[in-house]
Amino acid sequence: MDADVLMNLLATGCATEILRALELTLLAGATVSGELLYLESREVTGQREQIDFTPAEEAGVLNKVILEDRELGLVIALAQLVDDGEAEVIAIALTRGIVMATDDRKARRIALERGASLLSTPELLHRWQDLSSVPAQRMTHVLKLVNRRSRYRPPTTHSLYDWWMSLLTRS
């Protein structure tokens, strides 16, 4: 999982609940887990809060991983095409045969060209809503948190853009 998707999930305030419902454990490489990531505060103050990965790690839904030798060479090659964090995520997904989560358009294209399976923030949240029967009112609240705290909104070309916007624009 890249830093952007991780930030988006943590912005919801219920990342552990979401990941448990989806039966997912996130793997974060050194680049992603070593970045100082910030979200807008939960209260509308304009302040930013540094993300603490500890609760997700303690809940068993986030594991920091060390790159294996076979992944290092791939990271070096991919880092010429995308930034280090995305290169690391693509390499981990491809060599370990796991699904990759990123919202970065270029990283998605490069990963798909190499045969990776992909998920995005909207896909993860949509699956969670379906599997857990999350009411529209709560989903609206969650999407508004993502929009405000991590400043994410899917591109208009995303297959779930209309779903996202219909919930985001609810009162």
N, C-alpha and C positions, 0 to 999 in steps of 0.2 A: 504494500500500500504506500502510495506517495504521501508527501506531507500535506498536500491540499485536501485529499479525501480524509485523512486523519483529522485535520483541523475542522473540517465540516462536520464530521461525526461528533467530535468533542464539543463543538459549538451547540449541539442539540441539548446538551445537559443530560442526555440519557444514552450515551454511547454504549455503556455496558449492557443495558437492557436491549438495545438494538442488536448488538453482536451476539448476545446469548440467544435471542429469538431466532436469528438467522443461522445459529450454530456455526459462527465464524470465529476464528482466532486470527488476529492480524499479525503479520510479521513485518517488523520495521528494521531495516538495515542501519548501519552506523551513521550514514549521512542523514537519513530522516530523523532518527532518534537523537542525533547529536545537534540538530538545528535548534536554535532558540526560536520557538514558535509562540506567537501571541494571538489572542482573540480579543475582540472588544469585550468589555466587562458585561456581565449579565444585566446590570442596571444601565440605563442610558445616561452615562456620565461623560462619555468621550475618552475614558481611561482604557488602557489596554492591560490585559493580564497575561503573564507568561503561563504557557500550558504546562501542567504537571502530568507526566505520563504514569506516575506511580499508581494512582487508583485503578487504571485500566490494566496495568501489569499485575497488581495484586489480585484483581478479579479474574485473571487468567485469560483475558480477551486480547491482550497485546503482548507479544514476545519480541524482544530485541534479538536479532540474529547476527552472527558473524559470517561474513562472506567466506565461502569455501574457495579453494584454489581455482577450481574450474570456473567459478563465477567472476573472479578478479579480471581475467583476460577479457571476458565479455563486457564487463563494466568499462574497461579502458577503451575498447572499440566503440561501445555505444556512447561514451562521454564525448565523442567527437560529433555526435548527432543531437544529443539532448543534454540537459544539465546532469550533474553527478547524481543527484537524488533519483531522477527518473531512470538514469542508466542502471543504477543499483536495483531499483524495483523491477525493471524489465529483466535483468539478469537473474534475479532470484526467482521470478515467476517462470522463466523459460527453463532454467536448469533443474528446478525442483518440481516442475509440472503442476504448478498451482495457478489459481486465478489471480489476476492482477487487478488492483483498483487504482484508477487514476482518472482525473478529469482533464488532464493536459492533452490538447488536441494532437500535437506533434508526437508526444510519447505514445498515445493511443495508436496513431497511424504506424509508427515504427514497430511497436509491439505486435500489432495485427499482421504486418508484413512478415514477421518472424514466427507467426503461428500461436501467439499468446491468446488466452481467454481473458476477456476484460469485463470489469464492472465499473460503474461510475457512482458518484454520490446519489443522483436521482434514482438509479436502479436499486441501490441498497435501501434507500428510504422507502421506495415504492414497495419493494418486497416485504419490508418490515410491516408496513401498513396492511398489506394483504394477509400476511401470515398471522399477525397479532390482532387483526381487526381493530386497528387504531382508528378511533373516531375522527371525522374530518376536522372537528374543532381542535383536537389535540395536534393533528398533523399540521394544521395551519400555524399553530403556535411554534411547533418544531421548525418548520420551514422559515418562519419569520426570524427565529433565532439564528439559523444558518445564514440567512440573507444579511442580517445585521452584524452578527459577531464575526463571521469569517468572510463576509462580503462576497458570498457565492450566489450565483444564479446560473442555471444551465444555459448554454447557448440556444438560440432560437431553432437551431437545426437538430437539437437533441430530441429523440423520440418521446421523451417524457416532459418536454417543455410545457405543453398545454396543461397536463396534469399538475405540474409544479405551480404554474402561474394561476390556475383556477383556485388552488388552495391558498396561495400567497396573497391573492387579492380579495379573499373573503374577509368579512368584517369580524 
